[in-house]
Amino acid sequence: MHTDQTQARPTWGPRVRAVASVLLLFHVMALVVAPAAVRPSSLLCQRTWELFRPYLEAAYLNHGYQFFAPEPGPSHLVRYVVELPDGSRREGVFPNLEENWPRLLYHRHFMLSERLGSAPPDAQVPWIEQYKRSYAEHLLATYHGTRVTLYLRRHLLPFPEQVLQGMKLDDPQLYEEYLLGVYPGEEL
């Protein structure tokens, strides 16, 4: 039996190769920009990250690089106060190791709180506002509340000198708290 080696194999045409190359280049640039934009970084890197942010977040490629950076920043918690119809209040914090178990569930809640900590507390960023409203809606539905108040609690890292002097990692001096908003149940 004779096989013809000159038989045409399917290949990508020049246009398809060009499009694939541009998409691959965009992807590789996004992978470089994500860790390069970790603060402290140049303003150019941070602005470039804004261009790639929708893609990085949609593809879940915008990992918590700052958490593992040479100079990691503070961690963030969300403290909430839910007012109930009977006048009582339900207070809590997430993430919470006692409530968010197994560890993967804790980590998911940690990522939710870090999302709010990714912008300055007083920033009026539309996507941050959407997250805050979403968290408020969830808390109101979970606890059947009439109103919820959200706070961002920033846990700062101590300086090495402070640790050498005996400061504990949970020292109250290492916490800052900011009001994120008050959300009445009927408006959400």
N, C-alpha and C positions, 0 to 999 in steps of 0.2 A: 504494500500500500504506500502510496506516495503522498507526503504532506507538503503543502506549499508554505514555506517559511515566510514568504513575502505577503502572506495574508494580512490584511489591515487589522491592527489592534485598535480598539477604541482609545482615543487620546483626548485630552482636553484641548480645546482650541485656544488661541491666543487671548481672547477676551475672558474666557473662563479662568485661565491661569492668572491673568492680571487681577481679576476680582478676588480670586483665592489668595493671591499674594498680598493684596491690600488688606483683606480681612485678617490674615495671619500677622501682618505687620501691626495692625491696630491692636490685636490681642496681645502680642508680645510687648508693645509699648504700654498697654494697660497694666500688665504684670510688673513692669519696671516702675511705673508711676506710683502704684499703690504704696509700696514701702518707702519710696523716695519722698513722698509728701508728708511723712510723719514729722510732727513738730519736734524739735526746731528744724525747719527746712526752709529753703528759699521760697519767696513769694511765688516765683515762677512755677515751682513744683506743686505748690498748693493750688494755684489757679489751674494748672494742667490737670490735677486730680479732679477738679470740678467738672472738667470736660468729660473725663472718663467715668465719673461716679455712677451715672445711670447703668452703664454696661457692667461695671465692677459689682454693683449691688444686685443687678438682675442675674448675673452669672455666679453670684456668691463668691466673688474673688477678692472682696475687700475685707480681708481678715483683720484681726486685732493686732496689727503690726506694732502699734505703739506699746501695747502691753508687754511685748518682749524686746523692745528696743533697748539700746544701751542706756538710755535715760527714760525709763518708763514714767508715764504720767500718773496722776491719781486714778483711783478706781471710783466708781459711782454707784450709789444705791438710790432707790426711790422710796421715800417715806410717804405714806398716805394716811389720811384721816377720812373715813366714810361716816357721814351722818345718817343715822337710821330713822325710819318713820316715827319710832317711839321716843325720839330725842336722845337716845344713847349714841355712842360713837364706837367705831371699830378702827383701831390703828394697827398699822403694820409696816413692814419694810420688805422690799424685794431687791435682790435675792436674799433668801433666808435659808441657811443650812438646815434649820430644824423643820421647816415646812416644805422646802423644795428638795425632795429626795426621790429617786437616786441622784447621784452627782450630776448626771447629764441634764436633769431637769433644773438643777441649780445653775448650771452653766448657761442654759437657755435663758433663764431669768436674768442672769448677769449680763448677757448680751443685750437684753431689752433695756436694762438700766444704762448700760454703756452707750446705747444708741442716743439716749437723751443727753448724756454727758459729752457727746461728740461736738456740740456747739456751745458757745457761751450761754450761761443760764438765762440772760436777758435778751438773747437773739430772737428775732421774729422771723425765723426760717420756716417757710410753709410746711416742709416735710416733717420738721420737728413738732410743729403744732398738730399735725395729723397724728403723730405717735402719741402725744400727750392726750389728745381727745380719745384715741383708741384705748389707752390704758384706763382713762377715767370711765369710759363706757363699760369696759370689762369689770372694773371694780364695783361700779354701781349695779350692774346686773348680778354679779356674784353675791354681793351682800344685800341686795334689794335696798340700796341706799337712796337718799333724796339729794345728797350733795357730796362731792369728794374734793378734797384739797390735796394737791400733789406737791411734794418737795423733792429737790435734788440734793442728796447728801454726798458731798465730795470727800473722799478719804485720801488725804495727802500722805505721801511717803516721808518718813523722818529722814533727816540728814544723818550721815554716818556718825558725826560727832554726837548727835542727840542719842543715838542708840548706844554709843560707848558710855554716855553719861547715865544710862539706865532707862531711857524712855521706852515704854512698851508700844507695840504696834497699834494697840487699840486705845491709846491715850486720847482723851477728849479734845486736846489741843490740835489733833490731826484731822478734825472734822470741820467742814464748813457746810452750811445748809442754805439753800436758796428756794424761794417760793416759785413753783412752776405754774401754778394756776389753781383757780377754784372753778369747779364744773358742776352747776346745778343739774340734777337728773332730768328735769323736764325740758331743758334746752338741748340736750344731746339726743 
